[in-house]
């Protein structure tokens, strides 16, 4: 079926639009790749810094990769974990208890930056990782 002049004009316009869409898609993909690579570079830098300062990942510290960037926690004093366990066994998990557990053990970012992170659920993602460090779960699983 042959196209009439109106159809040919619409086809040409849409082909032109498609080229613009491809260009815009490519630019968005590059911007997304840049964001992802910057995020990965930051994560790797935090891990390397913590390895130098604290020791082995999964034993002395751990990093949680969040939408707001990496959050690193390190083993601290045992009394911090004991207080956390006591508090949660009394009344369950509350954000204030999570913050009191995480903040003394925070390796990255700073306390001030952590409190300002835009995603309120971050402490709920971080506390189980920190608790696992205190319990030494990775070492037990490895038979150490």
NORTA-V674130 format. One record per residue. NEAR is the number of other C-alpha atoms within 12 Angstrom. D_FIRST is the distance of its C-alpha to the first C-alpha in Angstrom with 1 decimal. Layout:
NEAR&D_FIRST ; NEAR&D_FIRST
This chain:
4&0.0 ; 7&3.8 ; 11&6.5 ; 10&9.4 ; 10&12.9 ; 11&14.1 ; 13&11.5 ; 13&12.2 ; 13&15.8 ; 14&15.8 ; 15&14.3 ; 15&17.0 ; 14&19.6 ; 14&19.0 ; 14&19.1 ; 14&22.3 ; 14&23.6 ; 14&23.0 ; 14&25.2 ; 14&27.8 ; 15&27.7 ; 14&28.3 ; 14&31.2 ; 14&32.6 ; 14&32.3 ; 14&34.1 ; 14&36.8 ; 14&37.4 ; 15&37.6 ; 14&40.1 ; 14&42.1 ; 14&42.2 ; 14&43.2 ; 14&46.0 ; 17&47.2 ; 16&47.3 ; 14&49.1 ; 16&51.6 ; 20&52.2 ; 19&52.8 ; 17&55.1 ; 24&57.1 ; 27&57.4 ; 21&58.5 ; 20&61.0 ; 29&62.5 ; 32&62.9 ; 21&64.5 ; 22&66.9 ; 30&67.9 ; 23&68.5 ; 15&70.9 ; 19&72.6 ; 25&72.8 ; 17&72.2 ; 21&69.9 ; 28&66.7 ; 31&66.9 ; 30&70.7 ; 34&71.8 ; 37&68.7 ; 39&65.1 ; 39&62.0 ; 32&59.5 ; 25&56.1 ; 25&55.0 ; 19&52.3 ; 23&55.0 ; 28&56.0 ; 33&58.5 ; 40&61.7 ; 46&64.5 ; 44&67.5 ; 41&70.7 ; 37&73.6 ; 24&76.3 ; 17&79.6 ; 19&79.8 ; 16&81.2 ; 25&77.8 ; 30&76.2 ; 19&79.2 ; 19&78.9 ; 32&75.2 ; 25&75.8 ; 16&78.7 ; 21&76.6 ; 20&73.6 ; 13&75.9 ; 12&77.6 ; 13&74.6 ; 14&71.3 ; 21&68.9 ; 20&69.0 ; 24&67.3 ; 20&70.7 ; 27&71.9 ; 34&68.9 ; 28&69.5 ; 26&73.2 ; 38&72.3 ; 41&69.6 ; 33&71.1 ; 26&74.2 ; 37&72.2 ; 36&69.4 ; 32&68.9 ; 35&65.7 ; 31&64.9 ; 19&68.0 ; 20&69.3 ; 11&68.3 ; 18&64.7 ; 30&64.4 ; 25&65.5 ; 14&63.0 ; 20&60.0 ; 14&57.2 ; 16&56.5 ; 19&59.3 ; 19&58.5 ; 28&59.5 ; 35&63.1 ; 23&61.8 ; 25&59.9 ; 34&62.9 ; 38&65.9 ; 25&65.1 ; 35&64.7 ; 42&68.0 ; 35&69.7 ; 24&68.6 ; 32&70.2 ; 33&73.4 ; 21&73.4 ; 22&72.7 ; 19&70.0 ; 22&68.4 ; 17&71.8 ; 14&72.7 ; 12&69.4 ; 10&70.1 ; 8&73.6 ; 9&75.5
